[in-house]
Amino acid sequence: MKKLLILATGGTIASVSTNAGLVPNISGKDLVKSVPLINEMCEFDFLQLMNIDSTNMRPRDWMRMRACIVEKYDDYDAFVILHGTDTMAYTAAALSYLIQNSQKPIVLTGSQQPMANPFTDAKLNLYHSVLYAIDDFSCGVVVVFGNEVIAGTRAHKQRTLSFNAFTSMNFPALAHIRGNKIIRSYAGMGTGNSELCTMPTKPHDALVKPDSPKLQTYDRLNERVIVLKLTPELNPSIFYLLKRDYDAIVLETFGIGGIPDHDGEYEKAIDDWIASGRSIVVTTQVPEEGLDLGVYQVGHTYAQKRGVLSGDDMSTEALVAKTMWVLGQTNDQDEISKLFYRVVFHDRVPGQRPA
């Protein structure tokens, strides 16, 4: 029987009603008791890392999770993290970069309703998370939520109330869960360290994981990263103001990659930002289908500009986490580019790097 470590961090799944609203207050051990079926599936140990609303989740908390998983990695077959939904996608992305090539699954889950709610989704999400975690073909950092398994680098909270709160951005869900069956998306395993989770091509193929790259862990992040969303008449002087507090900007442009060029001030501000040794990642504020700076004149200027990193089809959450990870490893511009364009567990479609 496999042995799992449950890491509890709080969130809606652990919340109780108070006069001030929902407040996390239930331990991970008590949450598991609410789903007695899973006690027959595997053995559990519990660690209450924190008990907070995920709105208060910060990079230092990601590092606590990372340190715990790395320390306990050899002692358990899988890890399940109980987490609030609001920042779950950021945490999943961050752990995807901090713990790479993991053959053991690291599953994040939570709920839209507290465990004590009579119509909660918490019980099914927790059951599915354990079901996925103990499966021999599961690996890497994933979000299990609303009957879907989403790569940690592709998760995005799309809905605030519905039980299918998360979507897999610009990439197939890795699997769907129907009852007690895991239905894997074979096509979804085709890029980004896919050898870690390769499924048999025929029903009678040996159910053995192939060899994979060695586990890689990292213990540094640069938190000085901000997301800046373009709006009409946003003054480009903001780039100069952000210099004091930030080393990188994830710039959400218009459409497929438009940056205003009516007076040249944006290009001047961006050039100054890059010349100061800081990084800029260009993406789109449109949720689906990604960026292509070469389509319109208003983006073409930046398509080949040295120092501009293209977010392509990545989610904003993954871009924030990846930029923090990259800048935590190096300050060299060439090395930054090399690390940024490296495919990590499905985070981008290969071959999209600008020529």
C-alpha positions in Angstrom: 0.0 0.0 0.0 1.4 3.4 -1.0 2.1 6.1 1.5 1.1 9.7 0.9 2.0 12.9 2.7 -0.8 15.4 3.0 0.4 19.0 3.3 -2.4 21.3 4.5 -2.2 25.0 3.9 -5.7 26.2 4.6 -8.0 27.6 1.9 -11.8 27.3 1.4 -11.6 23.5 1.8 -10.5 24.0 5.4 -12.7 27.0 6.2 -15.6 27.5 8.6 -18.2 30.3 8.7 -17.7 33.2 11.0 -19.2 36.6 11.4 -16.3 38.0 9.3 -16.8 35.4 6.5 -15.1 32.1 5.8 -11.9 31.5 7.7 -9.5 28.5 7.4 -9.7 26.6 10.6 -9.8 22.8 9.9 -6.7 20.6 10.0 -5.6 18.4 7.1 -6.1 15.3 9.2 -9.7 16.2 10.0 -10.3 17.0 6.3 -9.2 13.5 5.3 -11.5 12.0 8.0 -14.4 13.6 6.1 -13.7 11.2 3.2 -13.3 7.9 4.9 -13.1 6.0 1.6 -9.6 7.2 0.9 -8.3 5.6 4.1 -8.7 2.3 2.4 -6.7 3.4 -0.6 -3.3 4.2 1.0 -1.6 5.2 4.2 -1.3 8.9 5.2 0.9 11.2 7.2 -0.1 14.8 7.7 1.8 18.1 8.0 -0.1 21.4 8.7 2.3 23.8 7.1 0.0 26.8 7.5 -3.7 27.5 7.7 -4.3 30.6 5.7 -6.6 32.0 3.0 -4.7 31.5 -0.2 -5.0 35.3 -0.9 -2.2 35.6 1.7 0.0 32.9 0.0 3.5 34.3 -0.8 6.7 33.0 -2.4 8.1 32.4 1.0 5.3 29.9 1.5 6.0 28.2 -1.8 9.6 27.7 -0.5 8.2 26.1 2.7 6.3 23.6 0.6 9.3 23.0 -1.6 11.6 22.4 1.3 9.2 20.0 3.0 8.7 17.9 -0.2 12.4 17.8 -0.9 13.2 16.8 2.7 10.5 14.1 2.7 10.8 13.0 -1.0 12.3 9.6 -0.4 9.9 8.7 2.4 6.6 8.9 0.4 5.2 7.8 -2.8 3.3 11.0 -3.5 2.3 14.3 -2.0 -1.1 16.0 -1.9 -1.3 19.7 -1.1 -4.6 21.1 0.2 -4.7 24.7 -1.0 -7.0 27.6 -1.5 -8.2 28.2 -5.1 -7.4 31.9 -5.5 -3.6 31.5 -5.8 -3.4 27.7 -6.4 -2.3 28.2 -10.0 0.6 30.4 -8.9 1.7 27.8 -6.3 1.4 25.0 -8.8 3.5 26.8 -11.3 6.1 27.8 -8.8 6.5 24.2 -7.5 6.8 23.0 -11.1 9.9 25.1 -11.5 11.3 24.5 -8.0 10.9 20.7 -8.2 11.6 19.4 -11.8 11.6 15.9 -13.2 9.7 14.5 -10.3 8.6 10.9 -11.0 6.4 11.1 -7.9 3.1 13.1 -8.2 2.8 16.3 -6.3 -1.0 17.1 -6.4 -2.6 20.4 -5.5 -6.3 20.4 -4.8 -9.0 22.4 -2.9 -12.6 23.3 -3.3 -15.1 26.0 -4.0 -17.2 25.2 -1.0 -15.9 24.2 2.5 -15.7 20.6 3.5 -18.6 21.1 6.0 -20.9 22.5 3.3 -23.7 19.9 2.5 -23.2 20.5 -1.2 -19.4 20.7 -1.2 -17.1 19.7 -4.0 -14.3 19.2 -1.5 -14.9 15.5 -1.0 -14.8 14.5 -4.6 -11.7 16.7 -5.3 -9.9 15.1 -2.4 -10.9 11.6 -3.4 -9.8 12.3 -7.0 -6.5 13.7 -5.8 -5.7 10.6 -3.9 -6.8 8.4 -6.7 -4.5 10.2 -9.1 -1.6 10.4 -6.6 -1.5 6.6 -6.1 -1.7 5.7 -9.8 1.6 4.3 -11.2 1.6 6.6 -14.2 1.2 9.8 -12.3 4.0 12.2 -11.9 5.0 15.9 -11.7 3.2 18.8 -10.2 -0.5 18.9 -11.1 -3.8 20.4 -10.1 -6.7 18.0 -9.7 -10.0 19.8 -9.6 -13.4 19.4 -11.0 -12.8 16.0 -12.6 -9.7 17.2 -14.4 -5.9 16.8 -14.0 -4.1 19.9 -15.2 -0.3 20.4 -15.5 0.9 22.7 -12.8 2.3 25.1 -15.4 -1.0 25.3 -17.3 -3.6 25.8 -14.5 -5.7 29.0 -14.4 -8.7 29.8 -12.2 -11.4 30.7 -14.7 -14.5 30.8 -12.5 -15.2 32.2 -9.0 -18.2 30.0 -8.1 -18.6 27.0 -10.3 -17.1 23.6 -9.3 -15.1 23.5 -12.6 -13.1 26.5 -11.4 -9.9 25.7 -13.3 -9.0 25.4 -16.9 -5.9 24.2 -18.6 -4.6 27.2 -20.6 -3.7 26.5 -24.2 -2.9 22.9 -23.5 -5.0 19.7 -23.1 -5.8 18.6 -19.6 -3.5 15.7 -18.7 -6.4 13.5 -17.7 -10.1 13.4 -16.9 -11.4 11.5 -13.9 -14.7 9.7 -14.2 -15.8 7.9 -11.1 -12.8 5.9 -10.1 -11.2 5.8 -13.6 -8.4 8.1 -14.8 -8.7 8.7 -18.5 -5.4 10.1 -19.7 -5.0 12.5 -22.7 -2.3 10.7 -24.7 -1.9 13.8 -27.0 -1.5 16.0 -23.9 1.7 14.1 -22.9 3.5 15.0 -26.1 5.6 17.9 -25.0 7.6 19.1 -22.1 9.4 16.3 -20.2 6.7 13.9 -21.5 9.0 11.0 -20.9 8.2 11.2 -17.2 4.6 10.2 -17.8 4.7 8.2 -21.0 1.7 5.9 -21.2 1.8 2.5 -22.9 0.7 2.6 -26.5 -1.1 -0.7 -26.3 -3.2 -2.2 -23.6 -0.7 -5.1 -23.1 2.5 -3.0 -23.0 4.4 -3.4 -19.7 3.2 -0.9 -17.1 6.6 0.4 -16.3 7.8 4.0 -16.3 10.7 4.6 -18.6 13.9 6.1 -17.4 13.8 9.9 -16.9 16.0 12.8 -16.1 17.2 13.1 -12.5 15.2 15.0 -10.0 16.2 18.7 -10.1 15.4 21.0 -7.2 16.0 24.7 -6.8 16.0 26.8 -3.7 16.1 30.4 -4.9 13.5 32.7 -6.3 13.6 36.4 -7.2 10.3 37.9 -5.9 10.8 41.3 -7.6 8.5 40.5 -10.5 5.3 42.4 -11.4 2.5 42.0 -13.9 1.6 45.1 -15.8 -1.6 45.2 -17.9 -1.8 47.7 -20.7 -4.9 49.9 -20.7 -5.7 52.7 -23.1 -3.7 55.8 -22.1 -1.6 54.0 -19.6 1.4 56.3 -19.2 4.7 54.6 -20.1 6.4 56.6 -17.3 5.3 53.8 -15.1 8.3 51.8 -16.3 10.6 54.3 -14.7 8.6 54.3 -11.5 8.7 50.5 -11.2 12.6 50.4 -11.2 12.9 50.9 -7.5 11.0 47.8 -6.5 11.1 45.4 -9.4 13.7 43.5 -11.6 11.2 42.1 -14.1 7.9 43.0 -15.7 5.4 40.6 -17.2 3.7 42.9 -19.7 0.2 41.9 -20.7 -0.2 43.5 -24.1 -3.3 44.1 -26.2 -4.6 41.3 -28.5 -2.0 39.0 -30.1 0.8 41.4 -29.0 0.1 45.1 -29.5 2.0 47.8 -27.7 1.1 51.5 -28.4 3.5 53.2 -30.8 1.8 56.6 -31.4 4.6 58.7 -29.9 7.5 56.3 -29.4 7.4 56.7 -25.6 6.7 53.0 -24.9 9.6 51.8 -26.9 11.9 54.3 -25.3 10.7 53.2 -21.8 11.1 49.5 -22.6 14.6 50.1 -24.1 15.5 52.0 -20.9 14.2 49.1 -18.7 16.2 46.5 -20.6 19.4 48.7 -20.7 19.2 49.0 -16.9 19.7 45.2 -16.7 16.1 44.3 -15.9 14.0 41.8 -17.7 10.7 42.1 -19.6 8.4 39.3 -20.5 5.8 40.1 -23.1 2.5 38.2 -23.1 -1.1 39.0 -24.0 -4.0 39.9 -21.7 -6.3 37.7 -23.8 -6.6 34.4 -21.9 -6.5 32.0 -24.8 -4.4 31.2 -27.9 -1.2 33.1 -27.0 1.1 35.8 -28.3 2.7 36.5 -31.7 4.5 39.8 -31.8 5.2 39.5 -35.5 1.6 39.8 -36.7 0.9 43.5 -36.4 3.2 46.5 -36.8 2.4 47.5 -33.2 4.2 44.4 -32.0 6.7 43.7 -34.7 9.2 46.2 -33.2 9.6 43.9 -30.2 9.6 40.5 -32.0 13.4 40.5 -32.4 14.4 43.0 -29.8 17.2 41.8 -27.6 16.2 41.5 -24.0 12.4 41.0 -24.7 11.2 37.5 -23.7 8.2 36.2 -25.5 5.5 34.5 -23.3 4.0 32.7 -26.4 1.2 30.5 -25.2 2.1 30.4 -21.5 -0.3 31.5 -18.7 0.4 34.6 -16.8 0.7 32.6 -13.6 3.4 30.4 -15.1 5.2 33.4 -16.5 5.3 35.0 -13.1 6.6 31.9 -11.4 9.1 31.1 -14.2 10.5 34.6 -14.2 11.0 34.5 -10.5 12.7 31.1 -10.8 14.9 32.2 -13.7 16.1 35.4 -12.1 16.7 33.4 -8.9 19.3 31.4 -10.8 21.1 34.0 -12.9 21.5 37.7 -13.8 23.2 37.0 -17.1 21.0 38.0 -20.0 22.0 35.1 -22.2 21.5 32.6 -19.4 18.1 34.2 -18.5 17.0 33.7 -22.1 18.2 30.1 -22.2 16.4 29.2 -19.0 13.3 31.1 -19.9 12.8 29.2 -23.2 13.5 25.8 -21.7 10.4 23.7 -21.7 9.5 22.7 -18.2 6.6 20.1 -17.7 4.4 21.3 -20.6 4.7 25.0 -19.8 5.1 26.1 -23.4 4.9 24.5 -26.8 8.4 23.9 -28.1 9.6 25.7 -31.2 8.0 29.0 -30.4 11.2 30.8 -29.5 11.7 33.8 -31.7 14.4 33.2 -34.4 
